[in-house]
């Protein structure tokens, strides 16, 4: 548990500052750098893994002895990673092979526009 005599949890402050720094670095890599897209993606993935490590060690107290003798809940971590992988894979699948439909507002609009163009050509 936390020491009641300490006023400021330094681990949390350091973890927060590291997280902010990595987020700003990732934003700079996308917005302000002239790196090729491949290197931007690689750098963002590396920063994401580093930030996950900071979150685990600084905020989730993965190495803290007060949580059952340093017991790490590996099963919960595995299920969290599995759920994240499923969400990322599903999102990438949906964005890559998006579902298109032929009907709807856009289809009707295109058909109306083609009819108007045909009428203008006839006159």
Buried (B, 14 or more C-beta within 10 A) or exposed (E): EEEEEEEEBEBEEEBBEBBEEBEEBBEEBEEEEEEEEEEBEEBBEEBEEBBEEBBBBBBBBBEBEEBEEEEBEEEEEEEEEEEEEEEEEEEEEEEEEEEEEEEEEEEEEEEEEEEEEEEEEEE
